[in-house]
Amino acid sequence: MNPSKSSRPGTSAIIPRERLIHLVRQVLGPQAASRPLRIDARLAELGISSIMMVSLMLAIEAEFNLTIPQSEITPESWASIASIECMLERLGAG
């Protein structure tokens, strides 16, 4: 299987970054639908609360079929879409 493909229906052609951005948009809700999301923007600046962050973490675990280890639950790993993407690469998600 191509590492950029998901086993979930409807996401097979979406690369990991696009899948991650889609999850962030879902967590942010309607406020994120019409604006671009820079991958280097701080998630707090995008309006993600601590509760939303937990939802995002759970959504990422489900989407990428992995468990995020406690050692990766740090402010640095969850600062931006780019930092989450780096964490997912370290964990071998794809």
N, C-alpha and C positions, 0 to 999 in steps of 0.2 A: 504494500500500500504506500502511496506517495506520502511523505511525512507532512506535507502541507494540507493534507485532506483529513477531514473529520469523519468518524463513523456515524455521526448523527445525521438524520435526514435533513436535507435542505442546506447543509453547510459544507458539502463535500468539496466545493471549489473555492472556498473562502480561506485565505491565508491566515495564519495565527494573528497577525497584527489587526487585520480587519475584524476577526472574531473578537479580539480583545476590545477594540473600539466599539463594536456593537454591544458588548456587555456593559461597557461604561455608559453608553447612551441609554440602555435599558434601565440601569440603576438611577441615572439622573432624571429619567422621565421626560415629559414633554418639553421641558426647558432646554434640552440638548438637541432636540430634533432639527431645529433650523439653524444651528450655528456650527461652525467648524470646531473640531476638537484637536488642538495641537498636542502632539504626543509628548512634548516636553513641558506642557503646562502642569503646574502643581494641582493635584486632585482637589485639594482644599479650595483653591481658587476657582475651580469649576463648580463648586457647590456641594461636594460630596461630604456628608456628615459621617460621624463614626458608625452610626447604624447602617448607613448606605455602604460604608466600607466593608462591613461584615457581610452584607448581602453580595457585594462584588466578589469578595473572597470565595464565598460559597458557590457563586455562579461560575467563577473561574475553575474551581475544583470540578464542578459538574461538566462544564464545557470541554475541558482538557483532560478529563478522566484521571485526575491526580489528587494527591493529598499534599497540601502545602505544609512543610515542616515548620515547627515552632521557630526554628532558627531563621526562617525567611519572613517572619511576621515582625518586620522592623519598619520604622519610619522611612529609612532609605529605600527599602524594597517597594514600598507603597506610595512613594512621593508623586509619581507621575505615570502616565501610560508607558512611557519609555522605560522607566525603572521596573515596572511590572513585567514588561516584555523581556527585559534582561533576566529577571528572576525566572521566568518561564523557560528561557533558553538554558539557564543553569540546571533547571529541573528536567530538561529533555522533553518539554511539551511541544506538541506540534500537530 
